[in-house]
Structure formats: C-alpha cells, structure tokens
C-alpha cells in the first residue's frame, strides 16, 4: 500500500450500504444483549419459589418476559423480595431490547428493499443475508472485479488440501469475511432442505462419492457466483436510473 503497488479500491462508505452496516452494529448488539438478559432471567428463576417456577414453566420468551415484568415490587426485606425486583428489571430490559431489535430489523429491511431488491429474489436469501452482502460489497460494488474475487472476499474460494502434487481435493477456506460466509452457508442449508433443484444436485453429487461438506462447499460457490451477478448493476446506479 505504501509503495503504491496496491490495486484494491476501498469502500466509499457514503451510501445505503454504510447505513445498513451502522444499523446492523446496533441490531446485533441488541440481539446479543437480549439473549444474555433471557439467559440470566432463566438462571435467576432457578432460585425462585416453587409457585413462581410453576407459573412460568413452559412459557415462551415473550410470555415469560411479560409475566415477570408485571411482578409487583415489594419492600426489600429478604432474598425473595430482591429476587422479584431482579426478575422484574431483567424482564423489562428484555422487552426494551426486543422492541429495539425489531425496530432496527425493519429499518434494515426497508433499506435493503430500497437499494437492492434483486438480492431478495433468489430462493433462500432473506433480508439478513442480503444486508450482509451489501455491507461487504460496499456502496461501490464495482470495485470487486470478478466473482472469484467476491468468493475470496467471502472465504468461499477453494483451497487445495496440500501443496505440489495434490489429489484435486479442496478444504474449507478459513479466511475472508466470516459473517458473509455464515450467511451464504445458511442460504445453502435452506436450499438443501426446501429447494428441489438443490435437493436433486445433492443426491447426484452424493452418488458420485462427494461428502456432505464437499457438496456444501460447491453449493456455497454457486451461491456466491449468483450473488456476484446480482450485484453487477451497482445498487446506487440502479436506484438512480429508476
């Protein structure tokens, strides 16, 4: 970079993709903290009275938080009173974080639908995956010159199992953007379960002797190729033309 030989074009970070990235930071943190609040809430319930444990047994997270948030506070005269205050506080915190995460999810979904609706058309690609794709591609996706470059950026480019004379087999690439890699993996898993052409492909490759991990690796490469061609018309250019 300092010598002037680098040819990589940086992200411009001046459009909708940057807006999605910023919202996702707050969203992901809210989701993590919401999960932590629920785990703590259930751990504290272990020390509650038998009556309260029976009342909250088998409830969904929303119902549990609603019931515990409605606990009436008592004067702090013993551990049971302190526990009720703690459960009520954690439940209200969970409700606040849940509302915050849902609001941010809607904002991210509206941005994705506005900037790149074509990413939501393929089977198995939802708002979360499309948002991750846009974050990685940036506001100037034309900087990614080929589908191989995008595959390498996502950690999906095949890596030989050895050096020199190899057997033609490849291993998982542990580099690249791990969040995008995980999003593409989820898309592949959904297609393997519900997408008939993918189900037929898996059956055919299995008869050829491929393992499940190798088939998933091939499918991830197909998905990232599909994503690259969907990104070719830059989102900003497409929206401006419309």
C-alpha positions as CSV (number, residue, x, y, z in Angstrom):
1,X,0.0,0.0,0.0
2,X,2.7,2.5,1.0
3,X,4.8,1.5,-2.1
4,X,1.9,2.3,-4.4
5,X,1.6,-1.2,-5.8
6,X,-1.8,-2.0,-4.2
7,X,-4.7,-2.1,-6.7
8,X,-7.6,-2.6,-4.3
9,X,-10.3,0.1,-4.3
10,X,-11.5,0.9,-0.9
11,X,-15.2,1.3,0.1
12,X,-16.6,4.7,-0.4
13,X,-18.8,4.4,2.7
14,X,-21.1,7.2,1.6
15,X,-24.4,5.5,0.8
16,X,-27.0,2.9,1.8
17,X,-24.6,0.1,2.4
18,X,-22.8,2.1,5.0
19,X,-26.2,3.0,6.6
20,X,-27.0,-0.7,6.7
21,X,-23.6,-1.5,8.3
22,X,-24.2,1.1,11.1
23,X,-27.7,-0.1,11.8
24,X,-26.5,-3.8,11.9
25,X,-24.0,-3.0,14.6
26,X,-26.7,-1.7,16.9
27,X,-29.0,-4.5,15.9
28,X,-26.5,-7.3,16.5
29,X,-25.6,-5.8,19.9
30,X,-29.3,-5.6,20.9
31,X,-29.8,-9.2,19.9
32,X,-26.8,-10.4,21.9
33,X,-27.8,-8.4,25.0
34,X,-31.4,-9.6,24.7
35,X,-30.3,-13.2,24.6
36,X,-28.0,-12.5,27.6
37,X,-30.9,-11.0,29.6
38,X,-33.1,-14.1,28.9
39,X,-30.3,-16.5,30.0
40,X,-29.8,-14.5,33.2
41,X,-33.6,-14.4,33.8
42,X,-34.0,-18.1,33.5
43,X,-30.9,-18.7,35.7
44,X,-32.4,-16.5,38.4
45,X,-35.7,-18.3,38.2
46,X,-34.0,-21.5,39.5
47,X,-33.8,-19.8,42.9
48,X,-37.4,-18.6,42.8
49,X,-40.2,-20.1,44.9
50,X,-41.9,-23.3,43.7
51,X,-45.1,-21.3,43.0
52,X,-43.4,-18.8,40.7
53,X,-41.5,-21.6,38.9
54,X,-44.7,-23.5,38.2
55,X,-46.4,-20.3,36.9
56,X,-43.5,-19.6,34.4
57,X,-42.8,-23.2,33.3
58,X,-43.2,-23.9,29.6
59,X,-43.8,-20.2,28.6
60,X,-42.4,-18.6,25.5
61,X,-39.8,-15.9,25.9
62,X,-42.3,-13.1,25.2
63,X,-44.9,-14.5,27.6
64,X,-42.2,-15.1,30.3
65,X,-40.9,-11.5,30.0
66,X,-44.4,-10.1,30.1
67,X,-45.3,-12.1,33.2
68,X,-42.1,-11.2,35.1
69,X,-42.3,-7.6,34.1
70,X,-45.7,-7.4,35.8
71,X,-44.4,-8.6,39.1
72,X,-45.4,-6.2,41.9
73,X,-42.4,-4.8,43.8
74,X,-42.1,-5.4,47.5
75,X,-40.1,-3.8,50.2
76,X,-36.6,-5.3,50.4
77,X,-37.0,-7.5,53.5
78,X,-35.5,-10.7,52.2
79,X,-33.9,-12.6,49.3
80,X,-37.3,-13.4,47.8
81,X,-38.1,-9.7,47.6
82,X,-34.7,-8.9,46.0
83,X,-35.3,-11.8,43.5
84,X,-38.6,-10.4,42.4
85,X,-37.1,-7.0,41.8
86,X,-34.3,-8.6,39.8
87,X,-36.6,-10.6,37.6
88,X,-38.8,-7.6,37.0
89,X,-35.8,-5.5,36.0
90,X,-34.4,-8.2,33.7
91,X,-37.8,-8.7,32.1
92,X,-38.3,-5.0,31.4
93,X,-34.7,-4.9,29.9
94,X,-35.5,-7.9,27.6
95,X,-38.7,-6.2,26.4
96,X,-36.9,-3.0,25.6
97,X,-34.1,-4.8,23.8
98,X,-36.7,-6.9,21.9
99,X,-38.5,-3.8,20.7
100,X,-35.3,-2.1,19.7
101,X,-34.1,-5.2,17.7
102,X,-37.4,-5.4,15.9
103,X,-37.3,-1.7,15.0
104,X,-33.8,-1.9,13.7
105,X,-34.7,-5.1,11.7
106,X,-37.5,-3.2,10.0
107,X,-35.2,-0.2,9.2
108,X,-32.6,-2.6,7.7
109,X,-35.2,-4.4,5.7
110,X,-36.6,-1.2,4.3
111,X,-33.1,-0.1,3.2
112,X,-32.3,-3.5,1.6
113,X,-35.6,-3.4,-0.3
114,X,-34.9,0.1,-1.5
115,X,-31.3,-0.3,-2.6
116,X,-31.1,-3.9,-3.9
117,X,-34.5,-5.7,-4.1
118,X,-32.9,-8.1,-6.6
119,X,-31.0,-9.7,-3.8
120,X,-34.2,-10.9,-2.2
121,X,-35.5,-12.7,-5.3
122,X,-33.3,-15.9,-5.2
123,X,-34.5,-18.8,-3.0
124,X,-33.1,-18.8,0.5
125,X,-31.7,-15.3,0.5
126,X,-33.5,-13.2,3.1
127,X,-33.1,-9.7,4.4
128,X,-30.3,-10.6,6.9
129,X,-28.2,-12.3,4.2
130,X,-28.8,-9.6,1.7
131,X,-27.8,-6.9,4.2
132,X,-24.6,-8.8,4.9
133,X,-23.9,-9.0,1.2
134,X,-24.4,-5.3,0.8
135,X,-22.2,-4.5,3.8
136,X,-19.3,-6.5,2.4
137,X,-19.7,-5.2,-1.2
138,X,-20.0,-1.6,0.0
139,X,-21.5,1.4,-1.8
140,X,-19.2,0.8,-4.8
141,X,-19.6,-3.0,-5.6
142,X,-17.9,-2.4,-9.0
143,X,-14.6,-2.4,-7.1
144,X,-15.0,-6.3,-6.9
145,X,-13.7,-7.2,-10.4
146,X,-14.8,-10.8,-10.6
147,X,-16.8,-13.5,-9.0
148,X,-13.6,-15.2,-7.9
149,X,-12.7,-12.0,-6.1
150,X,-16.0,-12.0,-4.3
151,X,-15.6,-15.7,-3.4
152,X,-12.2,-15.0,-1.9
153,X,-13.6,-12.0,0.0
154,X,-16.3,-14.2,1.5
155,X,-13.8,-17.0,2.3
156,X,-15.5,-19.3,-0.2
157,X,-12.7,-19.7,-2.7
158,X,-11.5,-23.3,-2.8
159,X,-8.1,-24.0,-1.1
160,X,-6.1,-27.1,-2.2
161,X,-5.6,-29.7,0.6
162,X,-1.9,-29.7,0.0
163,X,0.9,-28.2,-2.0
164,X,2.6,-29.5,-5.1
165,X,1.1,-32.7,-6.4
166,X,-2.4,-32.6,-4.9
167,X,-5.3,-35.1,-5.3
168,X,-7.6,-32.5,-6.7
169,X,-9.4,-32.2,-3.3
170,X,-10.0,-28.9,-1.5
171,X,-10.6,-27.8,2.0
172,X,-12.5,-25.1,3.8
173,X,-11.1,-21.6,3.4
174,X,-10.9,-20.1,6.9
175,X,-10.2,-16.6,5.6
176,X,-12.4,-13.9,4.3
177,X,-15.4,-12.2,5.8
178,X,-16.8,-14.7,8.3
179,X,-20.2,-13.1,8.7
180,X,-20.9,-13.2,5.0
181,X,-19.6,-16.8,4.8
182,X,-22.0,-17.8,7.5
183,X,-24.9,-16.0,5.7
184,X,-24.1,-17.9,2.5
185,X,-23.9,-21.1,4.5
186,X,-27.4,-20.5,5.9
187,X,-28.7,-20.0,2.4
188,X,-27.2,-23.3,1.3
189,X,-28.7,-25.2,4.2
190,X,-32.2,-23.7,3.4
191,X,-31.9,-24.7,-0.2
192,X,-30.7,-28.2,0.7
193,X,-33.9,-28.7,2.7
194,X,-36.6,-26.9,0.6
195,X,-35.2,-26.2,-2.9
196,X,-35.9,-29.1,-5.2
197,X,-33.1,-28.4,-7.8
198,X,-30.6,-28.2,-4.9
199,X,-32.0,-31.4,-3.4
200,X,-31.5,-33.1,-6.8
201,X,-28.0,-31.7,-7.0
202,X,-27.1,-33.1,-3.6
203,X,-28.5,-36.5,-4.5
204,X,-26.4,-36.6,-7.7
205,X,-23.2,-35.5,-6.1
206,X,-23.7,-37.9,-3.3
207,X,-23.9,-40.8,-5.8
208,X,-20.6,-39.5,-7.2
209,X,-18.9,-40.0,-3.9
210,X,-18.8,-36.4,-2.6
211,X,-19.2,-35.9,1.1
212,X,-21.7,-33.5,2.6
213,X,-19.1,-31.0,3.5
214,X,-17.7,-31.0,-0.1
215,X,-21.2,-30.6,-1.5
216,X,-21.9,-27.7,0.8
217,X,-18.6,-26.1,-0.4
218,X,-19.7,-26.5,-4.0
219,X,-23.1,-25.0,-3.3
220,X,-21.6,-22.0,-1.5
221,X,-19.5,-21.3,-4.6
222,X,-22.6,-21.5,-6.8
223,X,-24.5,-19.1,-4.5
224,X,-21.7,-16.5,-4.4
225,X,-21.5,-16.6,-8.2
226,X,-25.2,-15.9,-8.3
227,X,-24.8,-13.1,-5.8
228,X,-22.0,-11.5,-7.8
229,X,-24.1,-11.2,-10.9
230,X,-26.9,-9.7,-8.9
231,X,-24.5,-7.1,-7.6
232,X,-23.2,-6.2,-11.1
233,X,-25.7,-3.4,-11.5
234,X,-24.5,-1.2,-8.7
235,X,-27.4,-0.5,-6.2
236,X,-26.8,3.2,-6.3
237,X,-26.7,3.3,-10.1
238,X,-29.9,1.1,-10.4
239,X,-31.8,3.3,-7.9
240,X,-30.7,6.5,-9.7
241,X,-31.8,5.1,-13.1
242,X,-35.2,4.2,-11.7
